């Protein structure tokens, strides 16, 4: 049975420079935030016009391009699929499962992402490019990469087994192997995320 594995810092560093992975290798990104010691994951609802899976939630991300590192793929996919709402920053929590690398990105913003995402999507579809943030005005509005997502949604840690979440996504959180080869349950992984979130937050507050 395939298992997810937490990568070491050295293995994560290799992803920043190594381009020798097959083109089918995918980068997935899971922004997460902690509110009142509760963990929330940001998933996306696929655009039903493209994938006919409306109502099903998936992780952000996609396959890497030729001569693109996994890290660059994650940066590009996050920008395209959230329309620039979340900045990708290198993280020390990365899982590997088969040909997928899953980046867990702590999110400290206060904006209500779902509403802003819908607003930006509407402006794109109506070709009102001048009303978008400056860094989005130069994108190709005919590029389907910017229309793959129908909606964004924060999912509570207790709802990861919700029927509307893809089974392949649920499987990511089952039987996670730590750096030393031990298996940890989902609840322990959530505890690990919360601790890392607070550490990163403290570092931001003191910088």
HELIX and SHEET records of a PDB file:
HELIX    1   1 UNK A    9  UNK A   15  1                                   7    
HELIX    2   2 UNK A   48  UNK A   51  1                                   4    
HELIX    3   3 UNK A   70  UNK A   82  1                                  13    
HELIX    4   4 UNK A  113  UNK A  125  1                                  13    
HELIX    5   5 UNK A  129  UNK A  131  5                                   3    
HELIX    6   6 UNK A  134  UNK A  136  5                                   3    
HELIX    7   7 UNK A  144  UNK A  147  5                                   4    
HELIX    8   8 UNK A  157  UNK A  159  5                                   3    
HELIX    9   9 UNK A  167  UNK A  172  1                                   6    
HELIX   10  10 UNK A  186  UNK A  206  1                                  21    
SHEET    1   A 8 UNK A  57  UNK A  58  0                                        
SHEET    2   A 8 UNK A  38  UNK A  46 -1                                        
SHEET    3   A 8 UNK A  26  UNK A  35 -1                                        
SHEET    4   A 8 UNK A 100  UNK A 106  1                                        
SHEET    5   A 8 UNK A  94  UNK A  97 -1                                        
SHEET    6   A 8 UNK A   4  UNK A   6 -1                                        
SHEET    7   A 8 UNK A 176  UNK A 177  1                                        
SHEET    8   A 8 UNK A 183  UNK A 184 -1                                        
SHEET    1   B 4 UNK A  57  UNK A  58  0                                        
SHEET    2   B 4 UNK A  38  UNK A  46 -1                                        
SHEET    3   B 4 UNK A  26  UNK A  35 -1                                        
SHEET    4   B 4 UNK A  60  UNK A  63 -1                                        
SHEET    1   C 3 UNK A  57  UNK A  58  0                                        
SHEET    2   C 3 UNK A  38  UNK A  46 -1                                        
SHEET    3   C 3 UNK A 149  UNK A 156 -1                                        
END                                                                             
